[in-house]
Structures are given as C-alpha cells and as structure tokens.
Amino acid sequence: MRTLCSLLLICCLLFSYTTPAVGDLKHLILKAQLARCYKFGGFCYNSMCPPHTKFIGNCHPDHLHCCINMKELEGST
C-alpha cells in the first residue's frame, strides 16, 4: 500500500509540474505578439477598441486588443 501511495504521489508531482521551457515559450509568444502590434503602428488596449480605431489583433493571451488609429491605417494604403 505504501508503494502504491508513493507511486501515485510521484505521478501527481510529475504531471502537475510545468517545465521552465513552457514558461519561456509563452514569454516568446507574448513578445512576438506585442512586437507585431507595434510594428504595424498599433497600441494595446484593455477593452474593446475605441470608435476611431480598428482591431487588428491581440497583444497578449490575456485578451488585450491591438488597435490602430483609422487615420494611420488610411495613410499606409
């Protein structure tokens, strides 16, 4: 019985642990999304984009919106 409990504990610890590589990958994705937003002249906004702007993507997985001013969008075309 003691062996079974020990084995169960080890399995729980192994499957619940997030590796540092996963954290690093998430950080790189966040950085890439933020850089892409700024590259196109956008800015990050916490809620829906204001009326004079357009939604062009996400800044982070935390549901921040990447918005761009309509004047900048018209000037680039």
N, CA, C, O and CB atoms as a CASP TS submission, in Angstrom:
PFRMAT TS
TARGET T0000
AUTHOR 0000-0000-0000
METHOD Language model
MODEL 1
PARENT N/A
ATOM      1  N   MET     1       0.824  -1.196   0.000  1.00  0.00           N
ATOM      2  CA  MET     1       0.000   0.000   0.000  1.00  0.00           C
ATOM      3  C   MET     1       0.870   1.264   0.000  1.00  0.00           C
ATOM      4  O   MET     1       0.554   2.256  -0.656  1.00  0.00           O
ATOM      5  CB  MET     1      -0.939  -0.004   1.214  1.00  0.00           C
ATOM      6  N   ARG     2       1.967   1.199   0.750  1.00  0.00           N
ATOM      7  CA  ARG     2       2.858   2.347   0.826  1.00  0.00           C
ATOM      8  C   ARG     2       3.493   2.613  -0.545  1.00  0.00           C
ATOM      9  O   ARG     2       3.682   3.766  -0.931  1.00  0.00           O
ATOM     10  CB  ARG     2       3.950   2.116   1.897  1.00  0.00           C
ATOM     11  N   THR     3       3.815   1.559  -1.266  1.00  0.00           N
ATOM     12  CA  THR     3       4.408   1.700  -2.595  1.00  0.00           C
ATOM     13  C   THR     3       3.414   2.336  -3.564  1.00  0.00           C
ATOM     14  O   THR     3       3.786   3.186  -4.373  1.00  0.00           O
ATOM     15  CB  THR     3       4.869   0.333  -3.127  1.00  0.00           C
ATOM     16  N   LEU     4       2.170   1.928  -3.480  1.00  0.00           N
ATOM     17  CA  LEU     4       1.140   2.488  -4.344  1.00  0.00           C
ATOM     18  C   LEU     4       0.949   3.982  -4.074  1.00  0.00           C
ATOM     19  O   LEU     4       0.827   4.775  -5.007  1.00  0.00           O
ATOM     20  CB  LEU     4      -0.181   1.742  -4.146  1.00  0.00           C
ATOM     21  N   CYS     5       0.923   4.355  -2.805  1.00  0.00           N
ATOM     22  CA  CYS     5       0.778   5.776  -2.449  1.00  0.00           C
ATOM     23  C   CYS     5       1.978   6.587  -2.925  1.00  0.00           C
ATOM     24  O   CYS     5       1.825   7.706  -3.416  1.00  0.00           O
ATOM     25  CB  CYS     5       0.609   5.937  -0.928  1.00  0.00           C
ATOM     26  N   SER     6       3.167   6.020  -2.780  1.00  0.00           N
ATOM     27  CA  SER     6       4.372   6.719  -3.232  1.00  0.00           C
ATOM     28  C   SER     6       4.365   6.893  -4.742  1.00  0.00           C
ATOM     29  O   SER     6       4.719   7.959  -5.248  1.00  0.00           O
ATOM     30  CB  SER     6       5.630   5.959  -2.798  1.00  0.00           C
ATOM     31  N   LEU     7       3.966   5.859  -5.461  1.00  0.00           N
ATOM     32  CA  LEU     7       3.886   5.933  -6.909  1.00  0.00           C
ATOM     33  C   LEU     7       2.853   6.961  -7.358  1.00  0.00           C
ATOM     34  O   LEU     7       3.094   7.711  -8.304  1.00  0.00           O
ATOM     35  CB  LEU     7       3.551   4.568  -7.484  1.00  0.00           C
ATOM     36  N   LEU     8       1.719   6.998  -6.692  1.00  0.00           N
ATOM     37  CA  LEU     8       0.677   7.972  -7.012  1.00  0.00           C
ATOM     38  C   LEU     8       1.158   9.399  -6.749  1.00  0.00           C
ATOM     39  O   LEU     8       0.876  10.306  -7.532  1.00  0.00           O
ATOM     40  CB  LEU     8      -0.590   7.684  -6.196  1.00  0.00           C
ATOM     41  N   LEU     9       1.874   9.594  -5.659  1.00  0.00           N
ATOM     42  CA  LEU     9       2.412  10.917  -5.336  1.00  0.00           C
ATOM     43  C   LEU     9       3.418  11.373  -6.391  1.00  0.00           C
ATOM     44  O   LEU     9       3.393  12.528  -6.817  1.00  0.00           O
ATOM     45  CB  LEU     9       3.074  10.902  -3.949  1.00  0.00           C
ATOM     46  N   ILE    10       4.295  10.477  -6.810  1.00  0.00           N
ATOM     47  CA  ILE    10       5.289  10.819  -7.827  1.00  0.00           C
ATOM     48  C   ILE    10       4.611  11.177  -9.145  1.00  0.00           C
ATOM     49  O   ILE    10       4.996  12.143  -9.804  1.00  0.00           O
ATOM     50  CB  ILE    10       6.271   9.655  -8.034  1.00  0.00           C
ATOM     51  N   CYS    11       3.607  10.401  -9.526  1.00  0.00           N
ATOM     52  CA  CYS    11       2.878  10.693 -10.771  1.00  0.00           C
ATOM     53  C   CYS    11       2.171  12.045 -10.700  1.00  0.00           C
ATOM     54  O   CYS    11       2.186  12.804 -11.669  1.00  0.00           O
ATOM     55  CB  CYS    11       1.854   9.586 -11.064  1.00  0.00           C
ATOM     56  N   CYS    12       1.563  12.342  -9.579  1.00  0.00           N
ATOM     57  CA  CYS    12       0.882  13.636  -9.425  1.00  0.00           C
ATOM     58  C   CYS    12       1.866  14.791  -9.524  1.00  0.00           C
ATOM     59  O   CYS    12       1.576  15.808 -10.155  1.00  0.00           O
ATOM     60  CB  CYS    12       0.141  13.696  -8.082  1.00  0.00           C
ATOM     61  N   LEU    13       3.022  14.638  -8.905  1.00  0.00           N
ATOM     62  CA  LEU    13       4.027  15.698  -8.962  1.00  0.00           C
ATOM     63  C   LEU    13       4.578  15.878 -10.375  1.00  0.00           C
ATOM     64  O   LEU    13       4.818  17.006 -10.808  1.00  0.00           O
ATOM     65  CB  LEU    13       5.167  15.394  -7.994  1.00  0.00           C
ATOM     66  N   LEU    14       4.777  14.792 -11.084  1.00  0.00           N
ATOM     67  CA  LEU    14       5.303  14.888 -12.443  1.00  0.00           C
ATOM     68  C   LEU    14       4.321  15.552 -13.398  1.00  0.00           C
ATOM     69  O   LEU    14       4.719  16.372 -14.225  1.00  0.00           O
ATOM     70  CB  LEU    14       5.661  13.515 -12.957  1.00  0.00           C
ATOM     71  N   PHE    15       3.056  15.207 -13.292  1.00  0.00           N
ATOM     72  CA  PHE    15       2.071  15.735 -14.231  1.00  0.00           C
ATOM     73  C   PHE    15       1.584  17.138 -13.875  1.00  0.00           C
ATOM     74  O   PHE    15       1.049  17.834 -14.737  1.00  0.00           O
ATOM     75  CB  PHE    15       0.896  14.806 -14.301  1.00  0.00           C
ATOM     76  N   SER    16       1.757  17.561 -12.642  1.00  0.00           N
ATOM     77  CA  SER    16       1.292  18.891 -12.260  1.00  0.00           C
ATOM     78  C   SER    16       2.379  19.952 -12.432  1.00  0.00           C
ATOM     79  O   SER    16       2.082  21.146 -12.390  1.00  0.00           O
ATOM     80  CB  SER    16       0.811  18.877 -10.821  1.00  0.00           C
ATOM     81  N   TYR    17       3.607  19.545 -12.622  1.00  0.00           N
ATOM     82  CA  TYR    17       4.719  20.480 -12.734  1.00  0.00           C
ATOM     83  C   TYR    17       4.815  21.032 -14.149  1.00  0.00           C
ATOM     84  O   TYR    17       4.841  20.270 -15.115  1.00  0.00           O
ATOM     85  CB  TYR    17       6.033  19.802 -12.337  1.00  0.00           C
ATOM     86  N   THR    18       4.867  22.353 -14.274  1.00  0.00           N
ATOM     87  CA  THR    18       5.083  22.962 -15.591  1.00  0.00           C
ATOM     88  C   THR    18       6.569  23.239 -15.737  1.00  0.00           C
ATOM     89  O   THR    18       7.184  23.831 -14.851  1.00  0.00           O
ATOM     90  CB  THR    18       4.242  24.280 -15.767  1.00  0.00           C
ATOM     91  N   THR    19       7.127  22.828 -16.811  1.00  0.00           N
ATOM     92  CA  THR    19       8.562  22.975 -17.017  1.00  0.00           C
ATOM     93  C   THR    19       8.908  24.422 -17.350  1.00  0.00           C
ATOM     94  O   THR    19       8.072  25.155 -17.879  1.00  0.00           O
ATOM     95  CB  THR    19       9.044  22.039 -18.134  1.00  0.00           C
ATOM     96  N   PRO    20      10.121  24.833 -17.047  1.00  0.00           N
ATOM     97  CA  PRO    20      10.536  26.196 -17.395  1.00  0.00           C
ATOM     98  C   PRO    20      10.490  26.456 -18.898  1.00  0.00           C
ATOM     99  O   PRO    20      10.302  27.597 -19.321  1.00  0.00           O
ATOM    100  CB  PRO    20      11.938  26.457 -16.879  1.00  0.00           C
ATOM    101  N   ALA    21      10.658  25.419 -19.704  1.00  0.00           N
ATOM    102  CA  ALA    21      10.621  25.602 -21.161  1.00  0.00           C
ATOM    103  C   ALA    21       9.252  26.086 -21.616  1.00  0.00           C
ATOM    104  O   ALA    21       9.157  26.886 -22.547  1.00  0.00           O
ATOM    105  CB  ALA    21      10.979  24.292 -21.878  1.00  0.00           C
ATOM    106  N   VAL    22       8.200  25.615 -20.978  1.00  0.00           N
ATOM    107  CA  VAL    22       6.853  26.060 -21.336  1.00  0.00           C
ATOM    108  C   VAL    22       6.693  27.538 -21.000  1.00  0.00           C
ATOM    109  O   VAL    22       6.098  28.285 -21.776  1.00  0.00           O
ATOM    110  CB  VAL    22       5.779  25.216 -20.602  1.00  0.00           C
ATOM    111  N   GLY    23       7.211  27.965 -19.862  1.00  0.00           N
ATOM    112  CA  GLY    23       7.149  29.371 -19.484  1.00  0.00           C
ATOM    113  C   GLY    23       7.933  30.252 -20.437  1.00  0.00           C
ATOM    114  O   GLY    23       7.493  31.350 -20.776  1.00  0.00           O
ATOM    115  N   ASP    24       9.101  29.775 -20.876  1.00  0.00           N
ATOM    116  CA  ASP    24       9.909  30.532 -21.826  1.00  0.00           C
ATOM    117  C   ASP    24       9.211  30.654 -23.169  1.00  0.00           C
ATOM    118  O   ASP    24       9.258  31.708 -23.804  1.00  0.00           O
ATOM    119  CB  ASP    24      11.271  29.877 -22.005  1.00  0.00           C
ATOM    120  N   LEU    25       8.566  29.581 -23.605  1.00  0.00           N
ATOM    121  CA  LEU    25       7.852  29.611 -24.878  1.00  0.00           C
ATOM    122  C   LEU    25       6.704  30.608 -24.827  1.00  0.00           C
ATOM    123  O   LEU    25       6.480  31.350 -25.783  1.00  0.00           O
ATOM    124  CB  LEU    25       7.326  28.216 -25.234  1.00  0.00           C
ATOM    125  N   LYS    26       5.979  30.628 -23.717  1.00  0.00           N
ATOM    126  CA  LYS    26       4.870  31.574 -23.570  1.00  0.00           C
ATOM    127  C   LYS    26       5.395  33.013 -23.604  1.00  0.00           C
ATOM    128  O   LYS    26       4.776  33.892 -24.205  1.00  0.00           O
ATOM    129  CB  LYS    26       4.098  31.311 -22.247  1.00  0.00           C
ATOM    130  N   HIS    27       6.529  33.243 -22.961  1.00  0.00           N
ATOM    131  CA  HIS    27       7.120  34.581 -22.942  1.00  0.00           C
ATOM    132  C   HIS    27       7.513  35.020 -24.355  1.00  0.00           C
ATOM    133  O   HIS    27       7.317  36.178 -24.723  1.00  0.00           O
ATOM    134  CB  HIS    27       8.351  34.613 -22.012  1.00  0.00           C
ATOM    135  N   LEU    28       8.067  34.096 -25.144  1.00  0.00           N
ATOM    136  CA  LEU    28       8.451  34.435 -26.515  1.00  0.00           C
ATOM    137  C   LEU    28       7.238  34.753 -27.378  1.00  0.00           C
ATOM    138  O   LEU    28       7.291  35.654 -28.215  1.00  0.00           O
ATOM    139  CB  LEU    28       9.241  33.294 -27.139  1.00  0.00           C
ATOM    140  N   ILE    29       6.145  34.019 -27.180  1.00  0.00           N
ATOM    141  CA  ILE    29       4.921  34.283 -27.938  1.00  0.00           C
ATOM    142  C   ILE    29       4.365  35.656 -27.578  1.00  0.00           C
ATOM    143  O   ILE    29       3.942  36.410 -28.454  1.00  0.00           O
ATOM    144  CB  ILE    29       3.864  33.187 -27.670  1.00  0.00           C
ATOM    145  N   LEU    30       4.368  35.980 -26.273  1.00  0.00           N
ATOM    146  CA  LEU    30       3.888  37.292 -25.838  1.00  0.00           C
ATOM    147  C   LEU    30       4.708  38.404 -26.475  1.00  0.00           C
ATOM    148  O   LEU    30       4.166  39.404 -26.946  1.00  0.00           O
ATOM    149  CB  LEU    30       3.940  37.406 -24.308  1.00  0.00           C
ATOM    150  N   LYS    31       6.019  38.217 -26.480  1.00  0.00           N
ATOM    151  CA  LYS    31       6.908  39.228 -27.028  1.00  0.00           C
ATOM    152  C   LYS    31       6.680  39.406 -28.531  1.00  0.00           C
ATOM    153  O   LYS    31       6.697  40.531 -29.033  1.00  0.00           O
ATOM    154  CB  LYS    31       8.365  38.854 -26.753  1.00  0.00           C
ATOM    155  N   ALA    32       6.467  38.303 -29.248  1.00  0.00           N
ATOM    156  CA  ALA    32       6.243  38.370 -30.695  1.00  0.00           C
ATOM    157  C   ALA    32       4.924  39.061 -31.018  1.00  0.00           C
ATOM    158  O   ALA    32       4.855  39.857 -31.954  1.00  0.00           O
ATOM    159  CB  ALA    32       6.259  36.964 -31.304  1.00  0.00           C
ATOM    160  N   GLN    33       3.871  38.762 -30.248  1.00  0.00           N
ATOM    161  CA  GLN    33       2.576  39.395 -30.494  1.00  0.00           C
ATOM    162  C   GLN    33       2.648  40.891 -30.229  1.00  0.00           C
ATOM    163  O   GLN    33       2.087  41.684 -30.985  1.00  0.00           O
ATOM    164  CB  GLN    33       1.489  38.755 -29.620  1.00  0.00           C
ATOM    165  N   LEU    34       3.331  41.277 -29.168  1.00  0.00           N
ATOM    166  CA  LEU    34       3.468  42.692 -28.840  1.00  0.00           C
ATOM    167  C   LEU    34       4.289  43.419 -29.906  1.00  0.00           C
ATOM    168  O   LEU    34       3.939  44.527 -30.311  1.00  0.00           O
ATOM    169  CB  LEU    34       4.119  42.861 -27.459  1.00  0.00           C
ATOM    170  N   ALA    35       5.376  42.801 -30.359  1.00  0.00           N
ATOM    171  CA  ALA    35       6.213  43.415 -31.396  1.00  0.00           C
ATOM    172  C   ALA    35       5.444  43.563 -32.707  1.00  0.00           C
ATOM    173  O   ALA    35       5.593  44.571 -33.398  1.00  0.00           O
ATOM    174  CB  ALA    35       7.485  42.579 -31.623  1.00  0.00           C
ATOM    175  N   ARG    36       4.623  42.573 -33.057  1.00  0.00           N
ATOM    176  CA  ARG    36       3.838  42.651 -34.296  1.00  0.00           C
ATOM    177  C   ARG    36       2.822  43.780 -34.217  1.00  0.00           C
ATOM    178  O   ARG    36       2.586  44.478 -35.203  1.00  0.00           O
ATOM    179  CB  ARG    36       3.123  41.314 -34.572  1.00  0.00           C
ATOM    180  N   CYS    37       2.221  43.959 -33.045  1.00  0.00           N
ATOM    181  CA  CYS    37       1.249  45.040 -32.872  1.00  0.00           C
ATOM    182  C   CYS    37       1.925  46.401 -33.062  1.00  0.00           C
ATOM    183  O   CYS    37       1.413  47.259 -33.781  1.00  0.00           O
ATOM    184  CB  CYS    37       0.588  44.957 -31.474  1.00  0.00           C
ATOM    185  N   TYR    38       3.073  46.591 -32.417  1.00  0.00           N
ATOM    186  CA  TYR    38       3.776  47.869 -32.521  1.00  0.00           C
ATOM    187  C   TYR    38       4.363  48.084 -33.914  1.00  0.00           C
ATOM    188  O   TYR    38       4.474  49.223 -34.367  1.00  0.00           O
ATOM    189  CB  TYR    38       4.882  47.943 -31.477  1.00  0.00           C
ATOM    190  N   LYS    39       4.738  47.010 -34.592  1.00  0.00           N
ATOM    191  CA  LYS    39       5.310  47.116 -35.937  1.00  0.00           C
ATOM    192  C   LYS    39       4.316  47.735 -36.916  1.00  0.00           C
ATOM    193  O   LYS    39       4.705  48.498 -37.801  1.00  0.00           O
ATOM    194  CB  LYS    39       5.748  45.737 -36.438  1.00  0.00           C
ATOM    195  N   PHE    40       3.051  47.410 -36.761  1.00  0.00           N
ATOM    196  CA  PHE    40       2.023  47.948 -37.644  1.00  0.00           C
ATOM    197  C   PHE    40       1.443  49.258 -37.131  1.00  0.00           C
ATOM    198  O   PHE    40       0.424  49.721 -37.645  1.00  0.00           O
ATOM    199  CB  PHE    40       0.920  46.939 -37.820  1.00  0.00           C
ATOM    200  N   GLY    41       2.072  49.864 -36.129  1.00  0.00           N
ATOM    201  CA  GLY    41       1.633  51.155 -35.625  1.00  0.00           C
ATOM    202  C   GLY    41       0.465  51.068 -34.663  1.00  0.00           C
ATOM    203  O   GLY    41      -0.233  52.057 -34.442  1.00  0.00           O
ATOM    204  N   GLY    42       0.246  49.906 -34.096  1.00  0.00           N
ATOM    205  CA  GLY    42      -0.872  49.717 -33.180  1.00  0.00           C
ATOM    206  C   GLY    42      -0.510  50.012 -31.738  1.00  0.00           C
ATOM    207  O   GLY    42       0.641  50.304 -31.414  1.00  0.00           O
ATOM    208  N   PHE    43      -1.502  49.930 -30.892  1.00  0.00           N
ATOM    209  CA  PHE    43      -1.311  50.089 -29.457  1.00  0.00           C
ATOM    210  C   PHE    43      -2.213  49.090 -28.753  1.00  0.00           C
ATOM    211  O   PHE    43      -3.246  48.684 -29.286  1.00  0.00           O
ATOM    212  CB  PHE    43      -1.616  51.554 -28.996  1.00  0.00           C
ATOM    213  N   CYS    44      -1.816  48.698 -27.555  1.00  0.00           N
ATOM    214  CA  CYS    44      -2.579  47.716 -26.785  1.00  0.00           C
ATOM    215  C   CYS    44      -3.633  48.426 -25.949  1.00  0.00           C
ATOM    216  O   CYS    44      -3.366  49.457 -25.332  1.00  0.00           O
ATOM    217  CB  CYS    44      -1.646  46.874 -25.880  1.00  0.00           C
ATOM    218  N   TYR    45      -4.824  47.862 -25.940  1.00  0.00           N
ATOM    219  CA  TYR    45      -5.946  48.460 -25.222  1.00  0.00           C
ATOM    220  C   TYR    45      -6.617  47.371 -24.400  1.00  0.00           C
ATOM    221  O   TYR    45      -6.770  46.241 -24.863  1.00  0.00           O
ATOM    222  CB  TYR    45      -6.963  49.132 -26.205  1.00  0.00           C
ATOM    223  N   ASN    46      -7.018  47.713 -23.178  1.00  0.00           N
ATOM    224  CA  ASN    46      -7.529  46.718 -22.240  1.00  0.00           C
ATOM    225  C   ASN    46      -8.926  46.223 -22.582  1.00  0.00           C
ATOM    226  O   ASN    46      -9.250  45.071 -22.294  1.00  0.00           O
ATOM    227  CB  ASN    46      -7.532  47.287 -20.860  1.00  0.00           C
ATOM    228  N   SER    47      -9.746  47.047 -23.179  1.00  0.00           N
ATOM    229  CA  SER    47     -11.112  46.615 -23.516  1.00  0.00           C
ATOM    230  C   SER    47     -11.297  46.740 -25.027  1.00  0.00           C
ATOM    231  O   SER    47     -10.320  46.742 -25.776  1.00  0.00           O
ATOM    232  CB  SER    47     -12.192  47.467 -22.745  1.00  0.00           C
ATOM    233  N   MET    48     -12.534  46.843 -25.468  1.00  0.00           N
ATOM    234  CA  MET    48     -12.806  46.979 -26.906  1.00  0.00           C
ATOM    235  C   MET    48     -12.100  48.227 -27.444  1.00  0.00           C
ATOM    236  O   MET    48     -11.929  49.213 -26.726  1.00  0.00           O
ATOM    237  CB  MET    48     -14.345  47.058 -27.178  1.00  0.00           C
ATOM    238  N   CYS    49     -11.699  48.173 -28.698  1.00  0.00           N
ATOM    239  CA  CYS    49     -11.022  49.321 -29.314  1.00  0.00           C
ATOM    240  C   CYS    49     -11.971  50.514 -29.369  1.00  0.00           C
ATOM    241  O   CYS    49     -13.164  50.339 -29.618  1.00  0.00           O
ATOM    242  CB  CYS    49     -10.517  48.965 -30.739  1.00  0.00           C
ATOM    243  N   PRO    50     -11.458  51.731 -29.139  1.00  0.00           N
ATOM    244  CA  PRO    50     -12.298  52.929 -29.218  1.00  0.00           C
ATOM    245  C   PRO    50     -12.900  53.096 -30.614  1.00  0.00           C
ATOM    246  O   PRO    50     -12.437  52.462 -31.563  1.00  0.00           O
ATOM    247  CB  PRO    50     -11.482  54.176 -28.846  1.00  0.00           C
ATOM    248  N   PRO    51     -13.929  53.941 -30.753  1.00  0.00           N
ATOM    249  CA  PRO    51     -14.631  54.098 -32.039  1.00  0.00           C
ATOM    250  C   PRO    51     -13.751  54.559 -33.200  1.00  0.00           C
ATOM    251  O   PRO    51     -13.980  54.147 -34.337  1.00  0.00           O
ATOM    252  CB  PRO    51     -15.747  55.072 -31.872  1.00  0.00           C
ATOM    253  N   HIS    52     -12.760  55.395 -32.945  1.00  0.00           N
ATOM    254  CA  HIS    52     -11.931  55.918 -34.034  1.00  0.00           C
ATOM    255  C   HIS    52     -10.769  54.987 -34.395  1.00  0.00           C
ATOM    256  O   HIS    52      -9.872  55.371 -35.146  1.00  0.00           O
ATOM    257  CB  HIS    52     -11.389  57.281 -33.654  1.00  0.00           C
ATOM    258  N   THR    53     -10.790  53.768 -33.857  1.00  0.00           N
ATOM    259  CA  THR    53      -9.719  52.811 -34.112  1.00  0.00           C
ATOM    260  C   THR    53     -10.282  51.509 -34.674  1.00  0.00           C
ATOM    261  O   THR    53     -11.494  51.294 -34.705  1.00  0.00           O
ATOM    262  CB  THR    53      -8.926  52.537 -32.828  1.00  0.00           C
ATOM    263  N   LYS    54      -9.365  50.645 -35.116  1.00  0.00           N
ATOM    264  CA  LYS    54      -9.761  49.355 -35.671  1.00  0.00           C
ATOM    265  C   LYS    54      -8.971  48.253 -34.978  1.00  0.00           C
ATOM    266  O   LYS    54      -7.782  48.415 -34.703  1.00  0.00           O
ATOM    267  CB  LYS    54      -9.536  49.313 -37.210  1.00  0.00           C
ATOM    268  N   PHE    55      -9.625  47.143 -34.698  1.00  0.00           N
ATOM    269  CA  PHE    55      -8.994  45.976 -34.090  1.00  0.00           C
ATOM    270  C   PHE    55      -8.163  45.258 -35.155  1.00  0.00           C
ATOM    271  O   PHE    55      -8.682  44.896 -36.211  1.00  0.00           O
ATOM    272  CB  PHE    55     -10.062  45.016 -33.470  1.00  0.00           C
ATOM    273  N   ILE    56      -6.864  45.052 -34.874  1.00  0.00           N
ATOM    274  CA  ILE    56      -6.017  44.364 -35.853  1.00  0.00           C
ATOM    275  C   ILE    56      -5.384  43.094 -35.300  1.00  0.00           C
ATOM    276  O   ILE    56      -4.705  42.383 -36.040  1.00  0.00           O
ATOM    277  CB  ILE    56      -4.931  45.294 -36.336  1.00  0.00           C
ATOM    278  N   GLY    57      -5.586  42.792 -34.029  1.00  0.00           N
ATOM    279  CA  GLY    57      -5.013  41.574 -33.452  1.00  0.00           C
ATOM    280  C   GLY    57      -4.987  41.636 -31.947  1.00  0.00           C
ATOM    281  O   GLY    57      -5.615  42.500 -31.334  1.00  0.00           O
ATOM    282  N   ASN    58      -4.253  40.711 -31.356  1.00  0.00           N
ATOM    283  CA  ASN    58      -4.118  40.648 -29.906  1.00  0.00           C
ATOM    284  C   ASN    58      -2.695  40.997 -29.507  1.00  0.00           C
ATOM    285  O   ASN    58      -1.744  40.738 -30.245  1.00  0.00           O
ATOM    286  CB  ASN    58      -4.502  39.252 -29.378  1.00  0.00           C
ATOM    287  N   CYS    59      -2.565  41.590 -28.322  1.00  0.00           N
ATOM    288  CA  CYS    59      -1.236  41.866 -27.778  1.00  0.00           C
ATOM    289  C   CYS    59      -0.764  40.717 -26.904  1.00  0.00           C
ATOM    290  O   CYS    59       0.417  40.368 -26.924  1.00  0.00           O
ATOM    291  CB  CYS    59      -1.242  43.171 -26.976  1.00  0.00           C
ATOM    292  N   HIS    60      -1.655  40.136 -26.151  1.00  0.00           N
ATOM    293  CA  HIS    60      -1.323  39.071 -25.208  1.00  0.00           C
ATOM    294  C   HIS    60      -2.480  38.089 -25.161  1.00  0.00           C
ATOM    295  O   HIS    60      -3.583  38.397 -25.612  1.00  0.00           O
ATOM    296  CB  HIS    60      -1.018  39.642 -23.791  1.00  0.00           C
ATOM    297  N   PRO    61      -2.230  36.917 -24.618  1.00  0.00           N
ATOM    298  CA  PRO    61      -3.340  35.981 -24.417  1.00  0.00           C
ATOM    299  C   PRO    61      -4.321  36.444 -23.347  1.00  0.00           C
ATOM    300  O   PRO    61      -5.388  35.852 -23.186  1.00  0.00           O
ATOM    301  CB  PRO    61      -2.802  34.620 -24.047  1.00  0.00           C
ATOM    302  N   ASP    62      -3.972  37.488 -22.622  1.00  0.00           N
ATOM    303  CA  ASP    62      -4.856  37.999 -21.565  1.00  0.00           C
ATOM    304  C   ASP    62      -5.952  38.888 -22.133  1.00  0.00           C
ATOM    305  O   ASP    62      -6.507  39.713 -21.408  1.00  0.00           O
ATOM    306  CB  ASP    62      -4.047  38.776 -20.525  1.00  0.00           C
ATOM    307  N   HIS    63      -6.270  38.743 -23.391  1.00  0.00           N
ATOM    308  CA  HIS    63      -7.365  39.434 -24.078  1.00  0.00           C
ATOM    309  C   HIS    63      -7.155  40.938 -24.195  1.00  0.00           C
ATOM    310  O   HIS    63      -8.122  41.700 -24.187  1.00  0.00           O
ATOM    311  CB  HIS    63      -8.657  39.172 -23.361  1.00  0.00           C
ATOM    312  N   LEU    64      -5.900  41.373 -24.303  1.00  0.00           N
ATOM    313  CA  LEU    64      -5.653  42.768 -24.640  1.00  0.00           C
ATOM    314  C   LEU    64      -5.779  42.904 -26.147  1.00  0.00           C
ATOM    315  O   LEU    64      -5.309  42.044 -26.892  1.00  0.00           O
ATOM    316  CB  LEU    64      -4.247  43.244 -24.139  1.00  0.00           C
ATOM    317  N   HIS    65      -6.395  43.955 -26.588  1.00  0.00           N
ATOM    318  CA  HIS    65      -6.647  44.161 -28.008  1.00  0.00           C
ATOM    319  C   HIS    65      -5.578  45.067 -28.598  1.00  0.00           C
ATOM    320  O   HIS    65      -5.172  46.051 -27.980  1.00  0.00           O
ATOM    321  CB  HIS    65      -8.047  44.759 -28.233  1.00  0.00           C
ATOM    322  N   CYS    66      -5.131  44.729 -29.789  1.00  0.00           N
ATOM    323  CA  CYS    66      -4.217  45.595 -30.525  1.00  0.00           C
ATOM    324  C   CYS    66      -5.064  46.443 -31.463  1.00  0.00           C
ATOM    325  O   CYS    66      -5.730  45.915 -32.354  1.00  0.00           O
ATOM    326  CB  CYS    66      -3.130  44.766 -31.314  1.00  0.00           C
ATOM    327  N   CYS    67      -5.039  47.738 -31.267  1.00  0.00           N
ATOM    328  CA  CYS    67      -5.862  48.662 -32.049  1.00  0.00           C
ATOM    329  C   CYS    67      -4.948  49.590 -32.845  1.00  0.00           C
ATOM    330  O   CYS    67      -3.801  49.831 -32.466  1.00  0.00           O
ATOM    331  CB  CYS    67      -6.817  49.485 -31.126  1.00  0.00           C
ATOM    332  N   ILE    68      -5.471  50.098 -33.943  1.00  0.00           N
ATOM    333  CA  ILE    68      -4.731  51.058 -34.758  1.00  0.00           C
ATOM    334  C   ILE    68      -5.676  52.204 -35.102  1.00  0.00           C
ATOM    335  O   ILE    68      -6.864  51.993 -35.344  1.00  0.00           O
ATOM    336  CB  ILE    68      -4.154  50.387 -36.058  1.00  0.00           C
ATOM    337  N   ASN    69      -5.131  53.425 -35.120  1.00  0.00           N
ATOM    338  CA  ASN    69      -5.940  54.582 -35.498  1.00  0.00           C
ATOM    339  C   ASN    69      -6.337  54.472 -36.960  1.00  0.00           C
ATOM    340  O   ASN    69      -5.528  54.058 -37.791  1.00  0.00           O
ATOM    341  CB  ASN    69      -5.173  55.900 -35.242  1.00  0.00           C
ATOM    342  N   MET    70      -7.560  54.834 -37.282  1.00  0.00           N
ATOM    343  CA  MET    70      -8.055  54.738 -38.658  1.00  0.00           C
ATOM    344  C   MET    70      -7.272  55.659 -39.592  1.00  0.00           C
ATOM    345  O   MET    70      -7.074  55.315 -40.758  1.00  0.00           O
ATOM    346  CB  MET    70      -9.550  55.084 -38.713  1.00  0.00           C
ATOM    347  N   LYS    71      -6.818  56.829 -39.108  1.00  0.00           N
ATOM    348  CA  LYS    71      -6.050  57.758 -39.940  1.00  0.00           C
ATOM    349  C   LYS    71      -4.717  57.142 -40.342  1.00  0.00           C
ATOM    350  O   LYS    71      -4.279  57.296 -41.482  1.00  0.00           O
ATOM    351  CB  LYS    71      -5.819  59.086 -39.197  1.00  0.00           C
ATOM    352  N   GLU    72      -4.063  56.436 -39.401  1.00  0.00           N
ATOM    353  CA  GLU    72      -2.802  55.774 -39.720  1.00  0.00           C
ATOM    354  C   GLU    72      -3.030  54.636 -40.700  1.00  0.00           C
ATOM    355  O   GLU    72      -2.197  54.384 -41.571  1.00  0.00           O
ATOM    356  CB  GLU    72      -2.129  55.251 -38.447  1.00  0.00           C
ATOM    357  N   LEU    73      -4.146  53.953 -40.562  1.00  0.00           N
ATOM    358  CA  LEU    73      -4.472  52.843 -41.451  1.00  0.00           C
ATOM    359  C   LEU    73      -4.724  53.340 -42.867  1.00  0.00           C
ATOM    360  O   LEU    73      -4.292  52.707 -43.830  1.00  0.00           O
ATOM    361  CB  LEU    73      -5.694  52.081 -40.932  1.00  0.00           C
ATOM    362  N   GLU    74      -5.420  54.471 -43.006  1.00  0.00           N
ATOM    363  CA  GLU    74      -5.699  55.039 -44.329  1.00  0.00           C
ATOM    364  C   GLU    74      -4.434  55.605 -44.958  1.00  0.00           C
ATOM    365  O   GLU    74      -4.264  55.545 -46.176  1.00  0.00           O
ATOM    366  CB  GLU    74      -6.770  56.134 -44.229  1.00  0.00           C
ATOM    367  N   GLY    75      -3.539  56.159 -44.128  1.00  0.00           N
ATOM    368  CA  GLY    75      -2.307  56.744 -44.642  1.00  0.00           C
ATOM    369  C   GLY    75      -1.329  55.709 -45.156  1.00  0.00           C
ATOM    370  O   GLY    75      -0.503  56.022 -46.014  1.00  0.00           O
ATOM    371  N   SER    76      -1.397  54.483 -44.656  1.00  0.00           N
ATOM    372  CA  SER    76      -0.453  53.451 -45.078  1.00  0.00           C
ATOM    373  C   SER    76      -0.870  52.768 -46.369  1.00  0.00           C
ATOM    374  O   SER    76      -0.058  52.062 -46.967  1.00  0.00           O
ATOM    375  CB  SER    76      -0.301  52.421 -43.993  1.00  0.00           C
ATOM    376  N   THR    77      -2.112  52.952 -46.823  1.00  0.00           N
ATOM    377  CA  THR    77      -2.567  52.291 -48.058  1.00  0.00           C
ATOM    378  C   THR    77      -2.392  53.170 -49.266  1.00  0.00           C
ATOM    379  O   THR    77      -2.725  52.763 -50.379  1.00  0.00           O
ATOM    380  CB  THR    77      -4.018  51.887 -47.941  1.00  0.00           C
TER
END
